[in-house]
C-alpha cells in the first residue's frame, strides 16, 4: 500500500469513528446496533462491511469512547462519558477526528 493510500485509509477510519460517536449521541439512549451504523456511514460515502465497522467499534471501546454488547451477529455500541467529552471538544481521543467548532463559537 502506498503512503497516500495508507494516509487516506487512516483518515477514513478517523472520520468514521467521529460519525459513529455523533450517531450514538443523537439517540435517546445513546446506543445503536452495528447493523444500523452501516447505513449511517453510507450517508457519508463510507461504504464498509460490518466486520470493518466492528473493528472501528472495538477501537472506540479500547479508547473508552463506547461500551460494546454482543447481540448475535451485531454489536450494540453505547456512548460513554469519555466519548461524549470528545464530541464536546473537552478532550481529544487519538484516532478519532476532532469535531468542528460550533458555528459562532
C-alpha positions in Angstrom: 0.0 0.0 0.0 1.4 3.4 -0.9 1.8 6.1 1.7 -1.1 8.1 0.1 -3.4 5.1 0.3 -2.3 4.5 3.9 -3.0 8.1 4.9 -6.4 8.0 3.2 -7.4 4.8 4.9 -6.4 6.3 8.3 -8.4 9.5 7.6 -11.5 7.4 6.6 -11.2 5.5 9.9 -10.9 8.6 11.9 -13.9 10.2 10.1 -16.0 7.1 10.5 -15.2 6.9 14.3 -16.4 10.5 14.7 -19.5 9.8 12.7 -20.2 6.8 14.9 -19.9 8.8 18.1 -22.2 11.5 16.7 -24.8 9.0 15.7 -24.7 7.5 19.1 -25.1 10.9 20.8 -28.2 11.6 18.6 -30.0 8.5 20.1 -32.2 8.9 23.2 -30.4 6.0 24.8 -27.0 6.9 23.2 -26.9 3.3 21.7 -27.0 1.8 18.2 -26.6 -1.7 16.8 -23.8 -2.1 14.3 -26.4 -3.1 11.7 -27.8 0.5 12.0 -24.4 2.2 11.9 -23.7 0.8 8.4 -26.3 3.0 6.7 -25.3 6.0 8.8 -21.7 5.7 7.5 -23.0 5.1 3.9 -24.7 8.6 4.1 -21.2 10.0 4.3 -19.9 7.8 1.4 -18.2 5.4 3.8 -19.3 2.0 2.4 -17.7 -0.7 4.5 -18.7 -4.2 5.5 -19.9 -5.0 9.1 -16.5 -6.6 10.1 -14.8 -3.3 9.3 -17.4 -1.4 11.4 -16.9 -3.9 14.2 -13.1 -3.1 14.1 -13.9 0.6 14.4 -16.3 -0.1 17.3 -13.6 -2.2 19.0 -11.1 0.6 18.6 -13.6 3.1 20.2 -14.1 0.7 23.0 -10.4 0.3 23.5 -10.2 4.2 23.7 -13.1 4.2 26.3 -15.4 6.1 23.9 -18.0 3.4 23.8 -19.1 0.2 25.5 -20.0 -2.8 23.4 -22.5 -5.6 24.0 -22.7 -8.6 21.6 -26.2 -9.4 20.4 -26.0 -12.3 17.9 -24.0 -11.1 14.9 -24.2 -7.4 15.8 -22.6 -5.3 18.4 -24.6 -2.8 20.4 -22.5 0.4 20.9 -23.2 2.8 23.7 -21.6 6.2 24.1 -19.5 6.7 27.3 -18.8 9.9 29.1 -15.3 9.9 27.6 -16.8 9.7 24.1 -19.2 12.4 24.9 -16.4 14.7 26.2 -14.6 14.2 22.8 -17.8 15.4 21.0 -17.9 18.4 23.2 -14.2 19.1 22.4 -13.2 18.9 26.1 -10.7 16.1 25.3 -9.2 14.6 22.1 -9.3 10.9 21.6 -6.4 9.6 19.5 -7.5 8.1 16.2 -10.9 9.9 16.2 -11.3 13.0 14.1 -11.8 16.2 16.1 -15.3 17.6 15.8 -15.6 21.0 14.2 -16.3 24.0 16.4 -19.9 25.1 16.5 -20.6 28.0 14.2 -20.4 31.3 16.1 -18.2 29.7 18.8 
